[in-house]
Amino acid sequence: MQTIRIKRIVSGITPSGDGSLHIGNYLGAVRQFIEIARDNDCFLFVADMHALTTVQNRRKLEENIQTLILNELALLAGFGPSTSSGLLKNITFYRQSEIGVHGELQSYLNNVTPMGLLKRAHAYKDKLANEVSEEEINLGLFNYPILMAADILLYKPDLVPVGRDQKQHVEITRDIAERFNKTFKVDLFKLPEPLIPEQTAVILGTDGQRKMSKSLGNIISIFDDKELIRSQVNSCFTDPGRKHATDPGHVQGNMVFTYLDFFGDSGRVSEYKAAYLKGEVGDVELKNYLFESLMKFFARAREKYNEYKKHPEQIKQILDDGQKKVRQTAAEMMDQVRSAVGMSRI
């Protein structure tokens, strides 16, 4: 009988926004991670140190981190088989800043990473393209890829889930790992592969024109008050050429149907599409059904959200458990790194 090897996955989420997640975040990233976690050993961390490149207000950063942790854990606990703590069985969840050797490994990797490699990084080039002078770009942003490499290499992952536009992050990490191994004549760092889902959902916002983003005001929330979510649903772009409910309408490009394809009952959605094309159903009824579908789909996650909010000690326990496991793994790796560079204790 052939043994199936469980692979290690490492992924991070940065609390650079306000930390709250919307249905675009779920469809674009969280859903895929949950599926990956069913059969693999997954390390998922809050990249709070990375957020300092853009968020430099203590209160805002603290709020962002707390909100993101609450939102992410509620979604993880809301879907799939879970442990007594509510998390999927194969996920280790932790905060980057609580594992101090991330910064130590970054310091060692700094010395094998050429500046030319960093200058090719998308984040740095994007800043320059947005008319920010090189003198104004902080070193944290410039060094971002090196800390990211440390985040990944510490845990010897096989795969790193990324979108197609983020593939460069893993490529830079592999380049840094190869340079370290070659410089110190060791075979220490595993070269991770990017895990790019074949079909990653890029979800347009309720305006039907731009990617869903809280800053653009075109989102549908997951954990906000029901009436707020209802108002977000009611703002969805449908068919501007349709003046009356009895007019035949377009399904393609209609954001209500776009979302219903993910969250509605497939049979009922097909019936609604046929009726809409014939002018037999109105936008109000469709939007009511979308709202009901979202409430049903995220019901368990919303229950976990309220539970965690009332019992923050549960979140603390999850983070403590994750930190304990990760500290041991990271410490073992750092002992080997120190030995390789000549920093081990005599």
Order of alpha helices (4+ residues) and beta strands (2+ residues): beta-alpha-beta-alpha-alpha-beta-alpha-alpha-alpha-alpha-alpha-beta-alpha-beta-alpha-alpha-alpha-alpha-alpha-alpha
